[in-house]
Amino acid sequence: MNNVIKTAIALVGSQKKLGAACGLSQQAVYKWLHNKAKVSPEHVDHVVNATGGEIQAYEIRPDLPHLFPHPDQAA
């Protein structure tokens, strides 16, 4: 289970609400939650915005540090 997405869902209220905030279905969020799909880079900012910035981009896609650098490692 993806704990970052789990936290995002808790902050927003439901998988359906998070999906709606991202312009996606509840099923897409379910896939993120259960590691069946990764959050695409174009949807990362939607998740950040939906959580009011409590979830940061680097937490959602730590495998893409060139796109979403950790603040401690930013130049």
N, C-alpha and C positions, 0 to 999 in steps of 0.2 A: 504494500500500500504506500502511496506517495503522501508522506506526512505534510508536505508543503501545500499540496492541493487540498488535503483534508482540513488543514487550518483555514485555507481560503474559503472553503465551503462553509465552515463554521462561522466565519466572519460575515459572509454574505447572507447566509441563512439556509441555502439549499443548493443542491446540484443544479436544479432548474434555474434558480436565480443567477448563479454564476454563469451558466451557459447563456442566459439571456443577456447578461452584461457583456459577454464576449461575442454576441451575435451567433451563438452556436446552440446546439441541442443539449438537453440533459445527458443524452447518451455519450456525447463527446466528452463531457466532464467526467462521466463514469469511467471512460477509457483512460483518462489522465489519472484518475484516482487509483485505478487498479493496474497501472503501469502497462496498459495495452497500447497506449499511444503517448507520445510526448507533446507537450504544449508547443505548437508551432511558434517560431519567432514572432510572427505578425500578431499573435494573440497574447504574448507575454505582457505587453503594456495594458491590455484590457483587464487582465487578472490583477495587476498592480493597482490600477485605477479602481476596480471593483472593491478591493480591500482597503481603499483609502491609504494605500502606501504601506500598510502593515506587512504585506508580503512584498519583497523586493525582487526585481527581475533576475538578479544573480542567483537567488534561491530557487527560482522556478526552473532555470536552465543553467545549472552550474557547469554543464558540459560544453557551454558556449562562452568561455570567458572573453573571447575577442569581441563578442556582441554585447555581453552583459557582464562587465568586469565587477569583481567584488570591490567595494569602496576602499578596502585596505590595500588592494593591489593596483588601484587605478594610478595612472601616471601623474 
